[in-house]
Amino acid sequence: MTRHAGRGRLARVFAGFAAVVTAVALAGCGGGSAGEEGNLEAVGADVLEKVDGKVTVEFWHSMKGANAEALNQLVSDFNSSQDKVEVKPLFKGDYDETLAAYKQSVQRKSTPELVQIYDIGTRFMVDSKQIVPMYKFIELDKFSTDDIEPNIANYYQLDGKLWSMPFNSSTPLLYINADAFRKAGLDPNKPPRTLDEITEYAKKLTIKGPDGKVVQYGFNAAIYGWLLEQLLATAGVEYCDKGNGREGHATKVLFDSPEAVKIAEWWHDMVKNGWASNTGRKTDDAQAAFKSGTVAMHLESTSVLRGYVEAAEGKFTVATAPFPKLDADSPGGTIIGGASLWINGVGHTDAEKRGAWEFVKFALQPEQQAAWHVGTGYVPVNRKALDLPEDKEWVEKYPQFTSAVDQLHATEPSVATAGCILGVMPEARKASEDGLEQSILGTKPAQEAMADAAAAVKKEIEKYNKSVQ
């Protein structure tokens, strides 16, 4: 699975970002040719006609395995579709490694023309003053974005305008062992919708062996900050202030809210009573538990769906359901995850910028999005892709995916479901995990654990904001 970001290296990757932002912020904008500090405006297609030969667009990405194969095919299809631009994909490691490499390229003034950056890197990318906001090309070309899924576009917008182009997107789901449900007398087609209902189901799904040890837990999830963000969003609660960082730089996180404390207490009680297993923060361990059949309910991203179905083949049937809410009357919905595409302007020619935009437009078309969806399992950014025969065939093979589409369409875009953009979001996510883990293990009461975690981030936020304001 391609996650939002790694854990161990994350804070180290971001540690030097404030200094980088400070340096580039002093450069300002303006100009129009390679080597100048600005060049952050969109340019028309005519610039490509003035270039002898092909324009090269270096594209840094974090895709590997089947995802890399799908991306390389997408690039190949684009390169053969025209004769003015050649995109050269370059794998730079996982999300945080790519971002670290990008930071270094900013310092060296040698950024790639196009880069894939995970969602929580958005604030830094905006503050870096290296990129041409995607909306400038959209406005110049009068390019329609009407078919982009609104809840996907919502994350990458500021003031209603797209700063980057959504590329690989995912959404969280409740995964279910359908066989375990039936054995417990439960209907997998009537899944739990709230945390309290998960508790009730988990009691019935927890099985102990003759020796009194649990052989099947009712519930499990990794102690992953992204899942807390999702649960807060379903309650309509913002993760950070200033309109989730969209009305100005956020000054504090809000994951010490009553709703967050309720989540931490619920999770603690589930583990304490033996209805949920605690596999810690490693997502691989939580995923392995579900794939082994020893967990009946599990929270994870859509991006693992195909892998789960294949791993469970011959052992049990995987079913999916919408991500649970705190309460039946919770007004919100989930936040998307994944990454987006950013066009760099500083140090690049007009033709290079335009070449990158031509590829971005190509990748967004329904045919390309259908191929991308089928090849990777990510949610297609362009909703028209779902109408194409090859996409319908894939969904027929993996009907569990319809839960993701239905959930995406049922969510009303809002400030809460847009997600928080924060310059130190990785540190904030880690801190939230610290609080959750302390509560789950019982080393601190939930209220104290989440309050301490939120307070721990405040200095980092102040330091970052001071460097960019």
C-alpha positions as CSV (number, residue, x, y, z in Angstrom):
1,M,0.0,0.0,0.0
2,T,1.2,3.5,-0.7
3,R,0.6,5.5,2.5
4,H,0.3,9.1,3.2
5,A,3.8,9.1,4.6
6,G,6.3,7.0,6.5
7,R,6.6,7.2,10.3
8,G,10.2,7.0,11.5
9,R,11.8,9.4,9.0
10,L,9.0,11.8,8.8
11,A,10.0,14.4,11.4
12,R,13.6,14.3,10.2
13,V,12.5,15.0,6.6
14,F,10.5,18.0,7.6
15,A,13.1,19.3,10.2
16,G,14.9,21.5,7.6
17,F,11.9,22.5,5.6
18,A,11.3,25.8,7.5
19,A,14.8,26.9,6.6
20,V,14.2,26.1,3.0
21,V,10.9,27.9,2.9
22,T,12.5,31.0,4.5
23,A,15.2,31.0,1.9
24,V,12.9,30.7,-1.1
25,A,10.3,33.1,0.4
26,L,12.9,35.8,0.2
27,A,13.3,35.3,-3.5
28,G,9.8,36.6,-4.5
29,C,8.2,36.1,-7.8
30,G,8.4,37.5,-11.3
31,G,10.4,36.9,-14.5
32,G,9.8,34.4,-17.2
33,S,12.9,32.5,-18.3
34,A,15.0,29.7,-16.9
35,G,17.4,30.7,-14.2
36,E,15.3,33.5,-12.8
37,E,13.8,33.3,-9.3
38,G,10.2,33.7,-10.4
39,N,8.6,32.3,-13.6
40,L,5.5,31.3,-11.6
41,E,2.9,32.1,-14.3
42,A,1.1,29.9,-16.7
43,V,2.0,30.0,-20.4
44,G,0.1,29.1,-23.6
45,A,0.6,26.1,-25.9
46,D,2.3,28.3,-28.5
47,V,5.6,28.2,-26.6
48,L,6.0,24.5,-27.5
49,E,5.8,25.4,-31.2
50,K,8.9,27.6,-30.9
51,V,11.1,24.8,-29.5
52,D,13.3,22.8,-31.8
53,G,13.0,19.1,-31.0
54,K,11.3,17.8,-27.8
55,V,10.9,19.4,-24.4
56,T,12.0,17.1,-21.6
57,V,9.9,17.0,-18.5
58,E,11.5,15.1,-15.5
59,F,8.8,13.6,-13.3
60,W,9.7,12.6,-9.8
61,H,7.3,10.1,-8.2
62,S,6.9,7.6,-5.4
63,M,5.1,4.7,-7.2
64,K,6.6,1.2,-7.1
65,G,5.5,-2.3,-8.1
66,A,2.2,-2.5,-9.9
67,N,1.7,1.2,-9.3
68,A,5.0,2.0,-11.1
69,E,4.0,-0.2,-14.0
70,A,0.7,1.7,-14.4
71,L,2.5,5.0,-14.2
72,N,5.2,4.1,-16.7
73,Q,2.4,3.0,-19.1
74,L,0.6,6.3,-18.6
75,V,3.9,8.2,-19.4
76,S,4.5,6.0,-22.4
77,D,1.0,6.6,-23.8
78,F,1.5,10.3,-23.4
79,N,4.9,10.4,-25.0
80,S,3.6,8.5,-28.1
81,S,0.4,10.6,-28.4
82,Q,2.4,13.8,-29.5
83,D,5.8,14.9,-30.6
84,K,6.6,18.0,-28.6
85,V,7.1,16.7,-25.0
86,E,8.9,13.8,-23.6
87,V,8.2,12.9,-19.9
88,K,10.9,11.0,-18.1
89,P,9.6,9.4,-14.9
90,L,12.1,9.0,-12.0
91,F,11.4,7.0,-8.9
92,K,12.7,8.9,-5.8
93,G,11.6,6.6,-3.0
94,D,8.5,6.6,-0.8
95,Y,6.6,9.8,-0.1
96,D,8.9,11.2,2.6
97,E,12.0,10.3,0.6
98,T,10.7,12.1,-2.5
99,L,9.9,15.1,-0.4
100,A,13.4,15.0,1.2
101,A,14.9,14.9,-2.3
102,Y,12.7,17.7,-3.4
103,K,13.8,19.8,-0.4
104,Q,17.4,19.2,-1.5
105,S,16.6,20.2,-5.1
106,V,15.1,23.5,-3.9
107,Q,18.3,24.2,-2.1
108,R,20.4,23.4,-5.2
109,K,18.0,25.3,-7.4
110,S,17.5,22.1,-9.5
111,T,13.9,21.1,-9.0
112,P,12.2,18.7,-11.5
113,E,9.6,20.0,-13.9
114,L,6.9,17.9,-12.3
115,V,6.7,16.2,-8.9
116,Q,4.3,14.0,-7.1
117,I,3.8,15.1,-3.4
118,Y,1.7,13.4,-0.8
119,D,-1.3,15.3,0.6
120,I,0.2,16.5,3.9
121,G,3.0,18.1,2.0
122,T,0.6,20.7,0.6
123,R,1.3,23.5,3.0
124,F,5.0,23.3,2.4
125,M,4.6,23.3,-1.4
126,V,2.5,26.4,-1.3
127,D,4.9,28.2,1.0
128,S,7.9,27.2,-1.0
129,K,7.1,29.6,-3.8
130,Q,8.6,27.2,-6.3
131,I,5.4,26.1,-8.1
132,V,3.0,27.4,-10.7
133,P,-0.4,26.9,-9.1
134,M,-2.5,24.6,-11.2
135,Y,-5.4,27.0,-11.3
136,K,-3.3,29.4,-13.4
137,F,-3.1,26.9,-16.3
138,I,-6.7,26.0,-15.8
139,E,-7.8,29.6,-16.1
140,L,-5.5,30.3,-19.0
141,D,-6.7,27.3,-21.0
142,K,-10.3,27.6,-19.8
143,F,-9.8,23.9,-19.0
144,S,-12.9,22.3,-17.4
145,T,-12.4,20.6,-14.0
146,D,-16.1,19.8,-13.7
147,D,-15.5,16.1,-13.8
148,I,-13.0,16.0,-11.0
149,E,-14.5,14.3,-8.0
150,P,-15.5,17.3,-5.7
151,N,-14.3,15.7,-2.5
152,I,-10.9,14.9,-4.1
153,A,-10.5,18.4,-5.5
154,N,-11.6,19.8,-2.1
155,Y,-8.3,18.8,-0.4
156,Y,-6.0,20.5,-2.9
157,Q,-7.9,23.8,-3.1
158,L,-7.2,27.1,-1.4
159,D,-9.8,29.9,-1.8
160,G,-11.7,27.6,-4.1
161,K,-8.7,27.2,-6.5
162,L,-6.6,24.1,-7.3
163,W,-3.0,24.5,-6.4
164,S,-2.0,21.0,-7.5
165,M,-3.7,18.3,-9.6
166,P,-5.1,15.3,-7.7
167,F,-3.4,12.2,-9.1
168,N,-3.5,9.1,-6.9
169,S,-6.4,9.3,-4.4
170,S,-7.7,6.9,-1.8
171,T,-10.4,7.0,0.9
172,P,-10.7,4.9,4.2
173,L,-13.1,2.0,4.6
174,L,-14.3,-0.5,7.1
175,Y,-13.1,-3.9,6.0
176,I,-15.1,-6.9,7.1
177,N,-14.5,-10.7,7.3
178,A,-17.9,-11.7,5.9
179,D,-17.5,-15.3,6.9
180,A,-16.8,-14.3,10.5
181,F,-19.9,-12.1,10.5
182,R,-22.1,-15.0,9.3
183,K,-20.7,-17.4,11.9
184,A,-21.6,-14.9,14.6
185,G,-25.1,-14.5,13.2
186,L,-24.4,-11.1,11.8
187,D,-25.3,-9.8,8.3
188,P,-22.2,-8.4,6.5
189,N,-24.6,-6.4,4.3
190,K,-25.7,-4.6,7.5
191,P,-22.4,-3.4,8.9
192,P,-21.9,-1.2,11.9
193,R,-22.1,2.6,11.2
194,T,-20.9,4.1,14.4
195,L,-18.2,3.5,17.0
196,D,-20.8,2.2,19.5
197,E,-22.1,-0.2,16.9
198,I,-18.6,-1.5,16.2
199,T,-18.3,-2.2,19.9
200,E,-21.5,-4.2,19.9
201,Y,-20.5,-6.2,16.8
202,A,-17.0,-6.7,18.2
203,K,-18.4,-8.3,21.4
204,K,-20.2,-10.9,19.2
205,L,-17.2,-11.4,16.9
206,T,-14.6,-12.0,19.5
207,I,-13.9,-15.7,20.0
208,K,-11.8,-17.4,22.6
209,G,-10.2,-20.8,22.4
210,P,-10.4,-23.6,25.1
211,D,-7.5,-22.1,26.9
212,G,-9.2,-18.7,27.2
213,K,-7.0,-17.0,24.7
214,V,-8.5,-14.9,22.0
215,V,-8.3,-16.6,18.6
216,Q,-10.4,-14.0,16.7
217,Y,-10.7,-10.3,17.7
218,G,-13.7,-8.3,16.8
219,F,-11.7,-5.3,15.7
220,N,-8.3,-4.0,14.9
221,A,-6.6,-0.9,13.3
222,A,-3.1,0.5,13.3
223,I,-2.6,3.4,15.7
224,Y,-2.3,5.7,12.7
225,G,-3.0,9.4,12.9
226,W,-4.7,9.5,9.6
227,L,-7.6,7.3,11.0
228,L,-8.1,9.8,13.8
229,E,-8.2,12.6,11.3
230,Q,-10.9,10.7,9.4
231,L,-13.0,10.1,12.5
232,L,-12.9,13.7,13.4
233,A,-13.9,14.7,9.9
234,T,-16.9,12.4,10.0
235,A,-18.0,14.3,13.1
236,G,-17.6,17.6,11.2
237,V,-14.7,18.6,13.5
238,E,-11.7,20.5,12.1
239,Y,-8.3,19.1,12.9
240,C,-6.5,22.5,13.1
241,D,-7.7,26.1,13.5
242,K,-8.0,28.9,10.9
243,G,-10.5,26.8,8.9
244,N,-8.3,23.8,8.8
245,G,-5.4,26.0,7.8
246,R,-7.3,27.4,4.8
247,E,-8.0,30.8,6.1
248,G,-4.3,31.4,7.0
249,H,-1.6,29.5,8.6
250,A,-3.0,27.3,11.4
251,T,-1.7,28.2,14.9
252,K,-2.7,25.1,16.7
253,V,-4.1,21.5,16.3
254,L,-7.5,20.6,17.7
255,F,-7.2,16.9,18.3
256,D,-7.6,17.5,22.0
257,S,-11.3,18.2,21.3
258,P,-14.1,16.3,23.1
259,E,-14.7,14.3,20.0
260,A,-11.0,13.2,19.8
261,V,-11.0,12.3,23.5
262,K,-14.1,10.2,22.9
263,I,-12.3,8.3,20.2
264,A,-9.3,7.7,22.4
265,E,-11.5,6.5,25.2
266,W,-13.5,4.2,22.9
267,W,-10.3,2.7,21.5
268,H,-8.9,2.1,25.0
269,D,-12.0,0.4,26.2
270,M,-12.1,-1.9,23.1
271,V,-8.6,-3.1,23.8
272,K,-8.9,-3.3,27.6
273,N,-12.0,-5.5,27.3
274,G,-10.4,-7.8,24.8
275,W,-12.7,-7.0,21.9
276,A,-9.9,-5.4,19.8
277,S,-6.2,-6.3,19.4
278,N,-3.5,-3.8,19.7
279,T,-0.9,-4.3,17.0
280,G,0.7,-0.9,17.6
281,R,1.6,1.8,15.0
282,K,3.0,-0.4,12.2
283,T,0.4,-0.6,9.5
284,D,2.0,-3.8,8.1
285,D,1.2,-5.6,11.4
286,A,-2.4,-4.4,11.4
287,Q,-2.8,-5.4,7.8
288,A,-1.3,-8.8,8.5
289,A,-3.7,-9.4,11.3
290,F,-6.7,-8.9,9.1
291,K,-5.3,-10.9,6.2
292,S,-4.7,-13.8,8.6
293,G,-8.4,-14.0,9.4
294,T,-7.8,-13.4,13.1
295,V,-9.6,-10.0,13.0
296,A,-13.2,-9.6,11.9
297,M,-13.3,-5.8,11.4
298,H,-10.5,-3.5,10.3
299,L,-10.0,0.2,9.3
300,E,-7.8,0.8,6.2
301,S,-7.5,2.6,2.9
302,T,-9.1,1.7,-0.4
303,S,-5.6,1.3,-1.8
304,V,-5.2,-2.1,-0.1
305,L,-8.5,-3.5,-1.3
306,R,-7.2,-5.7,-4.2
307,G,-4.3,-7.0,-2.0
308,Y,-6.8,-7.9,0.8
309,V,-9.1,-9.8,-1.6
310,E,-6.2,-11.7,-3.1
311,A,-4.7,-12.5,0.3
312,A,-8.0,-13.8,1.7
313,E,-8.8,-16.0,-1.4
314,G,-9.5,-19.5,-0.2
315,K,-9.6,-18.4,3.5
316,F,-12.5,-16.0,3.8
317,T,-14.5,-13.4,1.9
318,V,-13.7,-9.7,2.2
319,A,-16.5,-7.2,2.4
320,T,-16.3,-3.5,2.8
321,A,-18.5,-0.8,4.3
322,P,-18.4,3.0,4.7
323,F,-16.0,4.3,7.3
324,P,-17.7,4.5,10.7
325,K,-18.8,7.7,12.3
326,L,-18.7,8.8,16.0
327,D,-22.5,9.0,16.3
328,A,-25.5,8.3,14.1
329,D,-26.0,12.1,13.8
330,S,-22.4,13.0,12.9
331,P,-22.7,15.4,10.0
332,G,-19.4,15.0,8.2
333,G,-17.6,12.6,6.0
334,T,-14.1,11.3,5.2
335,I,-11.0,13.0,3.9
336,I,-9.2,11.7,0.8
337,G,-5.6,10.6,0.9
338,G,-2.9,10.0,-1.6
339,A,-0.9,12.5,-3.6
340,S,-1.1,15.2,-6.3
341,L,1.0,16.7,-9.1
342,W,2.9,20.0,-8.8
343,I,4.5,22.0,-11.7
344,N,7.7,23.8,-10.8
345,G,8.4,27.2,-12.2
346,V,11.6,28.5,-10.6
347,G,14.5,27.7,-12.8
348,H,12.4,26.3,-15.6
349,T,11.6,27.5,-19.1
350,D,8.1,28.4,-20.3
351,A,8.2,25.4,-22.6
352,E,9.1,23.1,-19.7
353,K,6.2,24.4,-17.6
354,R,3.8,24.0,-20.5
355,G,5.1,20.5,-21.3
356,A,4.4,19.5,-17.7
357,W,0.9,20.9,-17.9
358,E,0.2,19.0,-21.2
359,F,1.0,15.7,-19.4
360,V,-1.2,16.7,-16.4
361,K,-4.1,17.4,-18.7
362,F,-3.5,14.0,-20.4
363,A,-3.4,12.1,-17.2
364,L,-6.7,13.6,-16.1
365,Q,-8.7,12.3,-19.1
366,P,-11.3,9.6,-18.5
367,E,-9.5,7.0,-20.5
368,Q,-6.2,7.5,-18.7
369,Q,-8.0,7.6,-15.3
370,A,-9.7,4.3,-16.0
371,A,-6.4,2.7,-16.9
372,W,-4.8,4.2,-13.8
373,H,-7.7,2.9,-11.6
374,V,-7.6,-0.6,-13.0
375,G,-3.8,-0.7,-12.8
376,T,-3.5,0.6,-9.2
377,G,-6.9,0.4,-7.4
378,Y,-6.7,4.2,-6.6
379,V,-10.0,6.1,-6.9
380,P,-10.2,7.7,-10.4
381,V,-10.0,11.4,-10.1
382,N,-12.2,11.9,-13.1
383,R,-15.6,10.5,-12.3
384,K,-16.3,9.8,-16.0
385,A,-13.7,7.0,-15.9
386,L,-16.2,4.9,-13.9
387,D,-18.5,4.8,-17.0
388,L,-15.9,3.2,-19.3
389,P,-16.2,-0.6,-20.0
390,E,-12.7,-1.5,-18.7
391,D,-13.5,0.3,-15.4
392,K,-16.9,-1.3,-15.1
393,E,-15.3,-4.7,-15.6
394,W,-12.7,-4.0,-12.8
395,V,-15.5,-2.9,-10.4
396,E,-17.4,-6.1,-11.3
397,K,-14.4,-8.1,-10.3
398,Y,-13.9,-6.1,-7.1
399,P,-17.4,-5.1,-6.1
400,Q,-16.1,-4.1,-2.7
401,F,-14.8,-1.0,-4.3
402,T,-18.4,0.4,-4.7
403,S,-18.3,1.3,-1.0
404,A,-15.5,3.8,-1.7
405,V,-17.4,5.4,-4.6
406,D,-20.7,5.6,-2.7
407,Q,-19.0,7.1,0.3
408,L,-17.1,9.6,-1.8
409,H,-20.3,10.7,-3.5
410,A,-22.3,10.8,-0.3
411,T,-19.9,13.1,1.5
412,E,-20.8,16.8,1.3
413,P,-17.6,18.8,0.8
414,S,-16.8,21.0,3.8
415,V,-13.9,22.6,5.7
416,A,-13.7,19.5,7.9
417,T,-13.6,17.0,5.0
418,A,-11.1,19.1,3.1
419,G,-8.5,18.2,5.8
420,C,-6.0,20.3,7.6
421,I,-3.0,21.8,5.8
422,L,-0.3,22.5,8.2
423,G,3.4,23.1,7.7
424,V,4.3,20.6,10.4
425,M,1.5,18.1,9.7
426,P,3.9,15.1,9.9
427,E,4.9,16.1,13.5
428,A,1.2,16.7,14.3
429,R,0.3,13.3,13.0
430,K,3.0,11.6,15.1
431,A,1.9,13.6,18.2
432,S,-1.7,12.4,17.8
433,E,-0.4,8.9,17.6
434,D,1.5,9.4,20.8
435,G,-1.7,10.6,22.5
436,L,-3.7,7.7,21.1
437,E,-1.2,5.1,22.1
438,Q,-0.9,6.5,25.7
439,S,-4.6,6.3,26.0
440,I,-5.0,2.9,24.5
441,L,-2.2,1.5,26.8
442,G,-3.7,3.2,29.8
443,T,-0.5,5.1,30.7
444,K,-2.5,8.4,30.6
445,P,-6.2,9.2,30.8
446,A,-7.5,10.0,27.3
447,Q,-8.1,13.7,28.1
448,E,-4.6,14.2,29.4
449,A,-3.0,12.2,26.7
450,M,-4.6,14.1,23.8
451,A,-4.2,17.5,25.5
452,D,-0.4,16.9,26.1
453,A,-0.1,15.7,22.5
454,A,-1.7,18.8,21.1
455,A,0.4,21.1,23.3
456,A,3.6,19.3,22.1
457,V,2.9,20.4,18.5
458,K,2.4,24.1,19.3
459,K,6.0,25.1,19.4
460,E,6.7,23.4,16.1
461,I,3.8,25.2,14.5
462,E,5.0,28.6,15.9
463,K,8.5,27.9,14.6
464,Y,7.3,27.1,11.1
465,N,4.9,30.0,10.9
466,K,7.5,32.4,12.0
467,S,9.8,31.2,9.2
468,V,7.3,31.9,6.5
469,Q,5.5,35.0,7.6
